[in-house]
């Protein structure tokens, strides 16, 4: 496992220590979990954004196809 040194604001460190004590885990474990949680949240957010972009593209294409079908259905020689 790699080692990392970081600087944190005193109040953030105190809160992390308090939460770690409440969970009966070491500070390092609490910080690892916090980073993992944030990584998971960011990955989920990026997935949602990609899905929304794809959905918009598909919706636009679908609307064009529907308009083409409407035009064909409304054509006098159809």
N, CA, C and O of each residue as an XYZ file, in Angstrom:
312
protein
N       0.853     -1.176      0.000
C       0.000      0.000      0.000
C       0.896      1.236      0.000
O       1.897      1.286      0.714
N       0.532      2.219     -0.797
C       1.297      3.461     -0.890
C       0.989      4.376      0.285
O      -0.058      4.270      0.924
N       1.909      5.260      0.548
C       1.757      6.230      1.626
C       1.605      7.614      1.015
O       2.251      7.934      0.017
N       0.733      8.448      1.627
C       0.473      9.797      1.134
C       0.518     10.751      2.321
O       0.030     10.440      3.407
N       1.103     11.895      2.096
C       1.114     12.937      3.122
C       0.253     14.089      2.617
O       0.437     14.556      1.493
N      -0.689     14.549      3.444
C      -1.554     15.651      3.043
C      -1.664     16.668      4.168
O      -1.452     16.350      5.339
N      -1.997     17.889      3.792
C      -2.261     18.936      4.775
C      -3.772     19.180      4.776
O      -4.391     19.354      3.725
N      -4.345     19.188      5.972
C      -5.781     19.412      6.118
C      -6.014     20.570      7.075
O      -5.230     20.786      7.999
N      -7.092     21.314      6.855
C      -7.457     22.333      7.848
C      -7.729     21.651      9.189
O      -8.256     20.540      9.237
N      -7.370     22.320     10.255
C      -7.497     21.744     11.596
C      -8.917     21.264     11.891
O      -9.100     20.184     12.452
N      -9.926     22.059     11.516
C     -11.307     21.670     11.806
C     -11.712     20.415     11.033
O     -12.457     19.585     11.554
N     -11.233     20.268      9.801
C     -11.535     19.069      9.017
C     -10.891     17.832      9.644
O     -11.505     16.766      9.700
N      -9.665     17.979     10.109
C      -8.974     16.861     10.754
C      -9.666     16.475     12.058
O      -9.811     15.290     12.358
N     -10.091     17.465     12.828
C     -10.791     17.174     14.084
C     -12.095     16.428     13.811
O     -12.438     15.480     14.517
N     -12.809     16.864     12.788
C     -14.063     16.180     12.443
C     -13.795     14.755     11.975
O     -14.522     13.835     12.352
N     -12.771     14.563     11.166
C     -12.415     13.213     10.709
C     -12.047     12.330     11.894
O     -12.459     11.172     11.962
N     -11.274     12.875     12.825
C     -10.913     12.107     14.027
C     -12.147     11.722     14.830
O     -12.259     10.593     15.307
N     -13.083     12.676     14.980
C     -14.312     12.397     15.729
C     -15.114     11.284     15.063
O     -15.570     10.355     15.730
N     -15.283     11.380     13.752
C     -16.048     10.355     13.020
C     -15.360      8.997     13.110
O     -16.022      7.971     13.271
N     -14.055      8.992     13.009
C     -13.311      7.730     13.109
C     -13.521      7.101     14.489
O     -13.731      5.894     14.601
N     -13.462      7.922     15.530
C     -13.706      7.400     16.888
C     -15.116      6.828     17.000
O     -15.312      5.760     17.578
N     -16.096      7.541     16.445
C     -17.483      7.071     16.504
C     -17.640      5.718     15.812
O     -18.437      4.882     16.240
N     -16.878      5.512     14.744
C     -16.943      4.252     13.991
C     -15.982      3.200     14.534
O     -15.969      2.063     14.063
N     -15.180      3.582     15.525
C     -14.181      2.671     16.117
C     -13.208      2.153     15.067
O     -12.898      0.963     15.007
N     -12.737      3.082     14.242
C     -11.751      2.732     13.221
C     -10.615      3.757     13.285
O     -10.806      4.865     13.787
N      -9.451      3.394     12.784
C      -8.353      4.362     12.754
C      -8.640      5.519     11.793
O      -9.417      5.382     10.848
N      -8.009      6.639     12.051
C      -8.167      7.816     11.199
C      -7.851      7.478      9.743
O      -8.600      7.861      8.845
N      -6.769      6.775      9.506
C      -6.380      6.439      8.132
C      -7.469      5.641      7.426
O      -7.730      5.859      6.243
N      -8.103      4.720      8.141
C      -9.192      3.929      7.544
C     -10.375      4.833      7.207
O     -10.993      4.688      6.152
N     -10.687      5.765      8.107
C     -11.778      6.695      7.844
C     -11.486      7.525      6.593
O     -12.360      7.701      5.744
N     -10.280      8.026      6.482
C      -9.910      8.842      5.321
C      -9.932      8.001      4.050
O     -10.376      8.483      3.008
N      -9.457      6.741      4.111
C      -9.533      5.848      2.939
C     -10.980      5.667      2.499
O     -11.293      5.739      1.311
N     -11.856      5.430      3.472
C     -13.275      5.249      3.142
C     -13.874      6.521      2.533
O     -14.662      6.453      1.590
N     -13.499      7.663      3.072
C     -14.017      8.933      2.556
C     -13.576      9.133      1.109
O     -14.372      9.551      0.269
N     -12.316      8.839      0.818
C     -11.818      8.982     -0.553
C     -12.522      7.991     -1.474
O     -12.919      8.345     -2.583
N     -12.674      6.761     -1.019
C     -13.363      5.752     -1.826
C     -14.811      6.173     -2.092
O     -15.311      6.022     -3.207
N     -15.465      6.693     -1.083
C     -16.851      7.148     -1.238
C     -16.932      8.276     -2.264
O     -17.810      8.267     -3.127
N     -16.036      9.233     -2.175
C     -16.024     10.343     -3.129
C     -15.729      9.834     -4.538
O     -16.360     10.276     -5.498
N     -14.778      8.907     -4.672
C     -14.475      8.334     -5.992
C     -15.702      7.645     -6.582
O     -16.000      7.809     -7.766
N     -16.410      6.880     -5.767
C     -17.618      6.195     -6.235
C     -18.699      7.192     -6.643
O     -19.374      7.005     -7.655
N     -18.858      8.246     -5.854
C     -19.860      9.271     -6.167
C     -19.518      9.976     -7.481
O     -20.401     10.218     -8.303
N     -18.251     10.300     -7.679
C     -17.835     10.965     -8.921
C     -18.035     10.040    -10.121
O     -18.497     10.486    -11.171
N     -17.699      8.773     -9.981
C     -17.889      7.820    -11.079
C     -19.367      7.719    -11.435
O     -19.721      7.693    -12.614
N     -20.237      7.661    -10.416
C     -21.682      7.591    -10.666
C     -22.174      8.868    -11.351
O     -23.003      8.804    -12.259
N     -21.669     10.020    -10.921
C     -22.060     11.291    -11.534
C     -21.643     11.325    -13.002
O     -22.428     11.739    -13.855
N     -20.427     10.899    -13.303
C     -19.953     10.881    -14.695
C     -20.784      9.913    -15.536
O     -21.093     10.205    -16.691
N     -21.151      8.753    -14.959
C     -22.010      7.799    -15.684
C     -23.357      8.422    -16.002
O     -23.852      8.307    -17.123
N     -23.961      9.093    -14.998
C     -25.252      9.757    -15.214
C     -25.151     10.802    -16.316
O     -26.015     10.878    -17.189
N     -24.100     11.602    -16.273
C     -23.936     12.649    -17.287
C     -23.773     12.041    -18.682
O     -24.349     12.546    -19.646
N     -22.996     10.964    -18.796
C     -22.843     10.298    -20.100
C     -24.169      9.729    -20.569
O     -24.503      9.835    -21.749
N     -24.928      9.129    -19.667
C     -26.230      8.560    -20.028
C     -27.189      9.665    -20.472
O     -27.938      9.488    -21.432
N     -27.169     10.791    -19.784
C     -28.048     11.892    -20.152
C     -27.684     12.447    -21.521
O     -28.569     12.738    -22.325
N     -26.378     12.598    -21.797
C     -25.960     13.072    -23.124
C     -26.401     12.093    -24.205
O     -26.928     12.497    -25.242
N     -26.182     10.794    -23.954
C     -26.589      9.776    -24.927
C     -28.089      9.779    -25.124
O     -28.573      9.646    -26.248
N     -28.829      9.930    -24.036
C     -30.283      9.949    -24.111
C     -30.769     11.129    -24.955
O     -31.685     10.987    -25.765
N     -30.147     12.294    -24.758
C     -30.528     13.464    -25.559
C     -30.257     13.219    -27.038
O     -31.082     13.563    -27.884
N     -29.105     12.626    -27.358
C     -28.780     12.347    -28.758
C     -29.786     11.378    -29.371
O     -30.249     11.582    -30.493
N     -30.121     10.324    -28.632
C     -31.078      9.338    -29.123
C     -32.448      9.974    -29.278
O     -33.149      9.718    -30.256
N     -32.830     10.802    -28.314
C     -34.129     11.469    -28.370
C     -34.209     12.361    -29.610
O     -35.226     12.367    -30.303
N     -33.155     13.105    -29.889
C     -33.151     13.980    -31.066
C     -33.275     13.157    -32.351
O     -34.033     13.512    -33.254
N     -32.523     12.057    -32.423
C     -32.588     11.198    -33.612
C     -33.983     10.589    -33.735
O     -34.531     10.499    -34.834
N     -34.553     10.174    -32.612
C     -35.880      9.575    -32.617
C     -36.930     10.576    -33.083
O     -37.848     10.216    -33.821
N     -36.800     11.831    -32.657
C     -37.744     12.860    -33.081
C     -37.658     13.091    -34.595
O     -38.677     13.299    -35.253
N     -36.443     13.053    -35.138
C     -36.282     13.216    -36.590
C     -36.939     12.062    -37.334
O     -37.622     12.271    -38.337
N     -36.732     10.839    -36.841
C     -37.330      9.664    -37.486
C     -38.849      9.746    -37.405
O     -39.537      9.464    -38.387
N     -39.379     10.128    -36.248
C     -40.834     10.260    -36.097
C     -41.394     11.308    -37.063
O     -42.456     11.118    -37.655
N     -40.661     12.417    -37.212
C     -41.106     13.455    -38.150
C     -41.108     12.921    -39.580
O     -42.005     13.241    -40.360
N     -40.117     12.116    -39.924
C     -40.072     11.526    -41.262
C     -41.257     10.583    -41.475
O     -41.875     10.597    -42.540
N     -41.575      9.770    -40.474
C     -42.727      8.868    -40.585
C     -44.021      9.665    -40.723
O     -44.889      9.312    -41.522
N     -44.150     10.744    -39.942
C     -45.346     11.585    -40.048
C     -45.475     12.148    -41.457
O     -46.570     12.183    -42.020
N     -44.362     12.585    -42.022
C     -44.391     13.143    -43.375
C     -44.834     12.084    -44.393
O     -45.596     12.372    -45.316
N     -44.351     10.877    -44.209
C     -44.720      9.792    -45.133
C     -46.211      9.439    -44.971
O     -46.913      9.239    -45.962
N     -46.682      9.365    -43.736
C     -48.074      9.037    -43.474
C     -49.018     10.107    -44.023
O     -50.122      9.799    -44.471
N     -48.578     11.356    -43.986
C     -49.406     12.465    -44.455
C     -49.287     12.694    -45.962
O     -50.012     13.514    -46.525
N     -48.383     11.976    -46.608
C     -48.193     12.153    -48.051
C     -49.435     11.663    -48.799
O     -49.982     10.618    -48.447
N     -49.882     12.375    -49.801
C     -51.115     12.008    -50.521
C     -51.003     10.679    -51.258
O     -52.023     10.018    -51.451
N     -49.833     10.265    -51.670
C     -49.697      8.998    -52.412
C     -49.196      7.859    -51.543
O     -48.771      6.837    -52.083
N     -49.227      7.987    -50.207
C     -48.732      6.948    -49.314
C     -49.727      5.812    -49.174
O     -49.467      4.848    -48.454
